[in-house]
Amino acid sequence: MFRISKDFTFSAAHAIRGHTGGCENLHGHNYRVRIHLAARELDELGMVMDFADLKAMAAEILGPFDHQVINEIAPFGERNTTAELFAEYVFREVEWRLADDLRVDVTRVEVWENDSSCAVFEA
C-alpha cells in the first residue's frame, strides 16, 4: 500500500453550541488539516495522487471556511463545530470527490486546532 498526506491551513472562528466552558463563546483557531490518501497501485507517473491535485481538492473543501465563522457555513449552521465533526466533514467531502477513482482512497483526516490538539476521522 502506498500512502501520502498533505497539510493545509486556514484561520476561522467558531462557537461550540452547548459547551459549558469557554468554547461556547465565539473564538478562533489557525487550523491545520492533514489529509491522508492511499492506493494499492501508483498511477502512470508513479504517484498516489499529484500533490497539486490534492491541494486543489482541499482548496475547494476548505476555502469557504477561511477567515469565516464556521457556524455560518453549511452544514455547520445545524451541525456542531467540533474538530471531530469537522474532520468527518472533510473526510466525506474528499471521499465524494474520489468516488470515481477506483485506485485512490481517503484513509484519514486530522484536524488540528493548535499544535497540541488534534481530532481524527478515519476509515
N, C-alpha and C positions, 0 to 999 in steps of 0.2 A: 504494500500500500504506500502510495506517495501522498505526502501531506504538505500543505502550505498554510501560512497565516499572514495576515497583514493588519496593521493597526491604523485606525482612523480617529481623528479628534474633532470635537466640536464643543462649543460652550452653549449652555442652555440653563434656564430656570425651571423649577417645578415645585409643587407642594404635594405632599402625600396626604390624601384625604383619609381622615380617621386616625391618623397618627397622634399619639398623645404626648409626644415630645416636641422638640423644636422643628422637626421636619414637616409639621403640618403648616408651617409658615413658608411663604414663597422664599426660595433660596436657590443658589446656582452651583453648578459644577463645571469643571473643564473635563468633560467625558472623554474616555478613550474606549473605543470599541475594537475588539480584536475578532476577526472573522477567520475561522479555520475551514479549509476545504480539503477533500481527499479524493483520490482516484486510483483505481487498480492499474490503469494504463495511462501513460502520458500521451499527449497529442502529438501531431507530426513534428512539432518543434522540440519536443521533449519537456513539455510543461504540463502541470495540472491545469493551470489557467494563467494567462498572462497577467502579471500584477497590475498592468494598466487597465485591463478589462475589469478586474476585481475592484479597482479604485473607482471606475466609472459606475459600477453597480452600487457600491457603497455611497457614492455621492447622490444617486437617485433616492436611496433609502434614508440617509442621514441628513442630507442637505436641507430638507424642510424644517428640521429641528434646530439648526444652527442659529444661535442668538435669538431664540424664541422661548416662549413659555410652553413647555411640553404639554401641560394640561389643556392647552387651547388647540391642539392638533390631533385629528383622528388617528387612532381610536382612543386616544388618551383623554378626550373630553368625558368619556364614560369609564374607561379603564383606569385603574390607579397607575401612578407613575414611578413605581419602584424599579430599581435596577434589574431585578429578576424578570419583571414583566416586560421591560424594555428589551432585555436580552432575548426573550422568547419572540417578541415582535420582529426584531432584526433577523433572527433565525428563520422565521416563517417567510419573511419578505425575500431573503436570499433563496430559500428553498423553492419558492414560487418562481423566481426568475431562472432557476436552474432546472425547472421541471422537464424541459425538452432535451436537456443534456443528459443522456443516459450514462455518461462516463464520470461526471463530477458530482459530488455530494457535499453539502454543508454538514459539518460534523459537530461544530461547537461555536458558540458566540459568547464572548466575555464582554461585560460592560463594567468599566472601572469608573467610579465616581471620584476617586483620588488615587494616590499611589499605594494605598494600603487597603482599599475596599473594592471588592470585585464580586459580581454576580455572574453565574454561568448558566446557559441553557445549552444542552447537547442532545444529540440523537441517541 
